[in-house]
Amino acid sequence: MSYLAPIGTGLIGFFAGKKRSDKEVEQLSLGNVEQALNIYKEMLDDMKLRYDKEIESLKAKLQESQKHIEVLERKIKEMATVRKRVVKKNTIKNEQ
């Protein structure tokens, strides 16, 4: 009988402590998941900012390239016009 009381008390303490320990582990686990989610969100936000900056930079380069293409197209048209005049003058000279 004298052994039953400490064993019973020990078992009750063990199960009560186990429940408490399990709850603490669960809370820590939830805290870790929340922390991981926050880190993941920060990473995604940072990636979005970097990609937005890169997209804006690429858009600016594209606009610059389009302007350059327009200038080159105008020059090509001017050169074609000058070429036609030269050919026409040469044709007239050769006919004379």
MDTraj code that builds the backbone (N, CA, C; nanometers):
import mdtraj as md
import numpy as np

residues = "MET SER TYR LEU ALA PRO ILE GLY THR GLY LEU ILE GLY PHE PHE ALA GLY LYS LYS ARG SER ASP LYS GLU VAL GLU GLN LEU SER LEU GLY ASN VAL GLU GLN ALA LEU ASN ILE TYR LYS GLU MET LEU ASP ASP MET LYS LEU ARG TYR ASP LYS GLU ILE GLU SER LEU LYS ALA LYS LEU GLN GLU SER GLN LYS HIS ILE GLU VAL LEU GLU ARG LYS ILE LYS GLU MET ALA THR VAL ARG LYS ARG VAL VAL LYS LYS ASN THR ILE LYS ASN GLU GLN".split()
xyz = np.array([
    [0.0815, -0.1193, 0.0000],
    [0.0000, 0.0000, 0.0000],
    [0.0860, 0.1258, 0.0000],
    [0.1919, 0.1205, 0.0724],
    [0.2750, 0.2403, 0.0821],
    [0.3422, 0.2712, -0.0519],
    [0.3514, 0.1722, -0.1369],
    [0.4097, 0.1937, -0.2696],
    [0.3073, 0.2464, -0.3691],
    [0.1835, 0.2173, -0.3467],
    [0.0789, 0.2572, -0.4403],
    [0.0578, 0.4080, -0.4444],
    [0.0654, 0.4733, -0.3313],
    [0.0427, 0.6188, -0.3260],
    [0.1460, 0.6937, -0.4098],
    [0.2754, 0.6684, -0.3927],
    [0.3729, 0.7417, -0.4763],
    [0.3629, 0.7047, -0.6242],
    [0.3333, 0.5793, -0.6519],
    [0.3200, 0.5379, -0.7912],
    [0.1993, 0.6062, -0.8534],
    [0.0879, 0.6093, -0.7817],
    [-0.0340, 0.6759, -0.8302],
    [-0.0095, 0.8234, -0.8507],
    [0.0573, 0.8868, -0.7537],
    [0.0893, 1.0295, -0.7648],
    [0.1818, 1.0527, -0.8836],
    [0.2762, 0.9655, -0.9000],
    [0.3703, 0.9772, -1.0130],
    [0.2999, 0.9644, -1.1465],
    [0.2091, 0.8698, -1.1548],
    [0.1349, 0.8511, -1.2801],
    [0.0461, 0.9710, -1.3106],
    [-0.0224, 1.0199, -1.2065],
    [-0.1072, 1.1377, -1.2258],
    [-0.0213, 1.2563, -1.2691],
    [0.0915, 1.2754, -1.2030],
    [0.1839, 1.3851, -1.2394],
    [0.2373, 1.3689, -1.3811],
    [0.2682, 1.2445, -1.4165],
    [0.3205, 1.2178, -1.5511],
    [0.2176, 1.2542, -1.6579],
    [0.0934, 1.2081, -1.6408],
    [-0.0095, 1.2357, -1.7414],
    [-0.0459, 1.3836, -1.7462],
    [-0.0522, 1.4480, -1.6304],
    [-0.0811, 1.5920, -1.6273],
    [0.0332, 1.6682, -1.6931],
    [0.1549, 1.6302, -1.6616],
    [0.2726, 1.6948, -1.7219],
    [0.2810, 1.6682, -1.8709],
    [0.2415, 1.5497, -1.9128],
    [0.2452, 1.5137, -2.0551],
    [0.1475, 1.6003, -2.1332],
    [0.0274, 1.6180, -2.0773],
    [-0.0707, 1.7033, -2.1456],
    [-0.0167, 1.8453, -2.1593],
    [0.0412, 1.8943, -2.0507],
    [0.0968, 2.0297, -2.0531],
    [0.2120, 2.0376, -2.1535],
    [0.2962, 1.9394, -2.1516],
    [0.4107, 1.9341, -2.2429],
    [0.3640, 1.9257, -2.3880],
    [0.2621, 1.8448, -2.4122],
    [0.2080, 1.8333, -2.5481],
    [0.1518, 1.9660, -2.5968],
    [0.0830, 2.0381, -2.5083],
    [0.0273, 2.1685, -2.5461],
    [0.1383, 2.2681, -2.5756],
    [0.2448, 2.2654, -2.4943],
    [0.3583, 2.3550, -2.5169],
    [0.4251, 2.3244, -2.6501],
    [0.4424, 2.1981, -2.6795],
    [0.5023, 2.1584, -2.8074],
    [0.4142, 2.2039, -2.9229],
    [0.2826, 2.1874, -2.9060],
    [0.1892, 2.2304, -3.0104],
    [0.1966, 2.3814, -3.0307],
    [0.2029, 2.4575, -2.9219],
    [0.2123, 2.6027, -2.9325],
    [0.3442, 2.6439, -2.9990],
    [0.4520, 2.5789, -2.9597],
    [0.5805, 2.6086, -3.0226],
    [0.5773, 2.5745, -3.1708],
    [0.5143, 2.4645, -3.2022],
    [0.5043, 2.4215, -3.3411],
    [0.4237, 2.5230, -3.4227],
    [0.3127, 2.5680, -3.3669],
    [0.2317, 2.6693, -3.4354],
    [0.3094, 2.8001, -3.4498],
    [0.3839, 2.8338, -3.3468],
    [0.4667, 2.9550, -3.3539],
    [0.5714, 2.9441, -3.4630],
    [0.6319, 2.8259, -3.4754],
    [0.7319, 2.8040, -3.5798],
    [0.6699, 2.8125, -3.7187],
    [0.5513, 2.7559, -3.7332],
    [0.4822, 2.7618, -3.8626],
    [0.4496, 2.9069, -3.8972],
    [0.4003, 2.9809, -3.7990],
    [0.3678, 3.1226, -3.8221],
    [0.4929, 3.2017, -3.8599],
    [0.6013, 3.1748, -3.7914],
    [0.7273, 3.2421, -3.8211],
    [0.7756, 3.2065, -3.9623],
    [0.7640, 3.0811, -3.9989],
    [0.8048, 3.0381, -4.1330],
    [0.7178, 3.1052, -4.2389],
    [0.5881, 3.1147, -4.2121],
    [0.4983, 3.1817, -4.3072],
    [0.5343, 3.3289, -4.3220],
    [0.5687, 3.3939, -4.2116],
    [0.6083, 3.5351, -4.2184],
    [0.7362, 3.5528, -4.2999],
    [0.8306, 3.4626, -4.2791],
    [0.9557, 3.4695, -4.3565],
    [0.9261, 3.4480, -4.5049],
    [0.8419, 3.3517, -4.5356],
    [0.8047, 3.3228, -4.6748],
    [0.7353, 3.4430, -4.7374],
    [0.6463, 3.5077, -4.6629],
    [0.5756, 3.6261, -4.7127],
    [0.6747, 3.7387, -4.7405],
    [0.7688, 3.7598, -4.6491],
    [0.8703, 3.8637, -4.6695],
    [0.9531, 3.8346, -4.7945],
    [0.9876, 3.7079, -4.8146],
    [1.0646, 3.6700, -4.9337],
    [0.9849, 3.7003, -5.0604],
    [0.8567, 3.6652, -5.0595],
    [0.7726, 3.6906, -5.1773],
    [0.7576, 3.8395, -5.2027],
    [0.7389, 3.9171, -5.0966],
    [0.7270, 4.0621, -5.1122],
    [0.8562, 4.1212, -5.1685],
    [0.9693, 4.0721, -5.1182],
    [1.0988, 4.1202, -5.1665],
    [1.1188, 4.0836, -5.3133],
    [1.0819, 3.9600, -5.3494],
    [1.0941, 3.9183, -5.4898],
    [1.0056, 4.0041, -5.5789],
    [0.8853, 4.0340, -5.5332],
    [0.7936, 4.1159, -5.6114],
    [0.8540, 4.2544, -5.6355],
    [0.9121, 4.3138, -5.5316],
    [0.9741, 4.4450, -5.5471],
    [1.0892, 4.4403, -5.6476],
    [1.1722, 4.3367, -5.6351],
    [1.2850, 4.3252, -5.7282],
    [1.2381, 4.3041, -5.8714],
    [1.1371, 4.2187, -5.8903],
    [1.0865, 4.1949, -6.0250],
    [1.0169, 4.3180, -6.0803],
    [0.9452, 4.3909, -5.9961],
    [0.8803, 4.5142, -6.0422],
    [0.9847, 4.6155, -6.0894],
    [1.0946, 4.6290, -6.0133],
    [1.2018, 4.7209, -6.0534],
    [1.2637, 4.6762, -6.1856],
    [1.2880, 4.5470, -6.1976],
    [1.3487, 4.4939, -6.3201],
    [1.2548, 4.5122, -6.4392],
    [1.1258, 4.4907, -6.4184],
    [1.0283, 4.5088, -6.5260],
    [1.0255, 4.6547, -6.5705],
    [1.0271, 4.7473, -6.4751],
    [1.0285, 4.8901, -6.5098],
    [1.1553, 4.9258, -6.5873],
    [1.2670, 4.8696, -6.5451],
    [1.3932, 4.8944, -6.6155],
    [1.3860, 4.8413, -6.7586],
    [1.3321, 4.7219, -6.7752],
    [1.3198, 4.6627, -6.9088],
    [1.2221, 4.7414, -6.9957],
    [1.1157, 4.7925, -6.9358],
    [1.0209, 4.8752, -7.0115],
    [1.0887, 5.0018, -7.0612],
    [1.1695, 5.0636, -6.9748],
    [1.2411, 5.1850, -7.0146],
    [1.3382, 5.1545, -7.1287],
    [1.4093, 5.0431, -7.1196],
    [1.5021, 5.0040, -7.2260],
    [1.4272, 4.9761, -7.3557],
    [1.3111, 4.9130, -7.3450],
    [1.2303, 4.8841, -7.4630],
    [1.1849, 5.0129, -7.5310],
    [1.1391, 5.1098, -7.4518],
    [1.0965, 5.2374, -7.5088],
    [1.2131, 5.3084, -7.5768],
    [1.3292, 5.3032, -7.5126],
    [1.4490, 5.3642, -7.5708],
    [1.4842, 5.2953, -7.7028],
    [1.4759, 5.1638, -7.7047],
    [1.5062, 5.0886, -7.8267],
    [1.4054, 5.1208, -7.9369],
    [1.2784, 5.1331, -7.9003],
    [1.1763, 5.1658, -7.9995],
    [1.2014, 5.3036, -8.0606],
    [1.2428, 5.3993, -7.9779],
    [1.2748, 5.5328, -8.0299],
    [1.3946, 5.5255, -8.1249],
    [1.4925, 5.4471, -8.0864],
    [1.6118, 5.4311, -8.1702],
    [1.5743, 5.3665, -8.3042],
    [1.4871, 5.2677, -8.2994],
    [1.4410, 5.2020, -8.4226],
    [1.3693, 5.3023, -8.5122],
    [1.2849, 5.3861, -8.4534],
    [1.2132, 5.4874, -8.5321],
    [1.3106, 5.5829, -8.6008],
    [1.4145, 5.6240, -8.5280],
    [1.5156, 5.7133, -8.5873],
    [1.5853, 5.6428, -8.7035],
    [1.6217, 5.5172, -8.6831],
    [1.6894, 5.4424, -8.7892],
    [1.5978, 5.4211, -8.9098],
    [1.4705, 5.3960, -8.8872],
    [1.3762, 5.3799, -8.9983],
    [1.3647, 5.5095, -9.0790],
    [1.3608, 5.6239, -9.0073],
    [1.3560, 5.7522, -9.0789],
    [1.4818, 5.7734, -9.1629],
    [1.5957, 5.7376, -9.1072],
    [1.7212, 5.7525, -9.1811],
    [1.7223, 5.6630, -9.3044],
    [1.6704, 5.5419, -9.2902],
    [1.6639, 5.4494, -9.4045],
    [1.5761, 5.5088, -9.5142],
    [1.4600, 5.5655, -9.4748],
    [1.3708, 5.6269, -9.5734],
    [1.4391, 5.7458, -9.6421],
    [1.5101, 5.8254, -9.5630],
    [1.5822, 5.9399, -9.6213],
    [1.6891, 5.8908, -9.7196],
    [1.7607, 5.7853, -9.6805],
    [1.8655, 5.7329, -9.7681],
    [1.8046, 5.6745, -9.8955],
    [1.6892, 5.6100, -9.8830],
    [1.6230, 5.5546, -10.0013],
    [1.5807, 5.6670, -10.0950],
    [1.5305, 5.7771, -10.0380],
    [1.4906, 5.8926, -10.1191],
    [1.6118, 5.9512, -10.1897],
    [1.7222, 5.9666, -10.1169],
    [1.8451, 6.0208, -10.1772],
    [1.8943, 5.9264, -10.2859],
    [1.8894, 5.7969, -10.2631],
    [1.9331, 5.6992, -10.3621],
    [1.8500, 5.7107, -10.4899],
    [1.7176, 5.7244, -10.4736],
    [1.6312, 5.7387, -10.5913],
    [1.6695, 5.8628, -10.6709],
    [1.6981, 5.9742, -10.6020],
    [1.7389, 6.0971, -10.6716],
    [1.8693, 6.0772, -10.7475],
    [1.9644, 6.0087, -10.6809],
    [2.0945, 5.9859, -10.7451],
    [2.0768, 5.8968, -10.8672],
    [1.9981, 5.7930, -10.8543],
    [1.9743, 5.7024, -10.9667],
    [1.9059, 5.7790, -11.0794],
    [1.8106, 5.8614, -11.0461],
    [1.7383, 5.9388, -11.1468],
    [1.8328, 6.0344, -11.2191],
    [1.9223, 6.1030, -11.1443],
    [2.0187, 6.1947, -11.2052],
    [2.1141, 6.1186, -11.2948],
    [2.1599, 6.0026, -11.2464],
    [2.2539, 5.9232, -11.3272],
    [2.1860, 5.8742, -11.4556],
    [2.0592, 5.8372, -11.4446],
    [1.9856, 5.7895, -11.5617],
    [1.9711, 5.9021, -11.6623],
    [1.9377, 6.0199, -11.6123],
    [1.9239, 6.1365, -11.7028],
    [2.0580, 6.1686, -11.7675],
    [2.1671, 6.1643, -11.6895],
    [2.2999, 6.1940, -11.7448],
    [2.3375, 6.0905, -11.8503],
    [2.3102, 5.9651, -11.8242],
    [2.3471, 5.8592, -11.9183],
    [2.2662, 5.8660, -12.0461],
    [2.1439, 5.9171, -12.0381],
    [2.0601, 5.9290, -12.1562],
    [2.1090, 6.0423, -12.2468],
    [2.1756, 6.1397, -12.1897],
    [2.2189, 6.2541, -12.2698],
    [2.3397, 6.2201, -12.3438],
])
top = md.Topology()
chain = top.add_chain()
for i, resn in enumerate(residues, 1):
    res = top.add_residue(resn, chain, resSeq=i)
    for name in ("N", "CA", "C"):
        top.add_atom(name, md.element.get_by_symbol(name[0]), res)
traj = md.Trajectory(xyz[None], top)
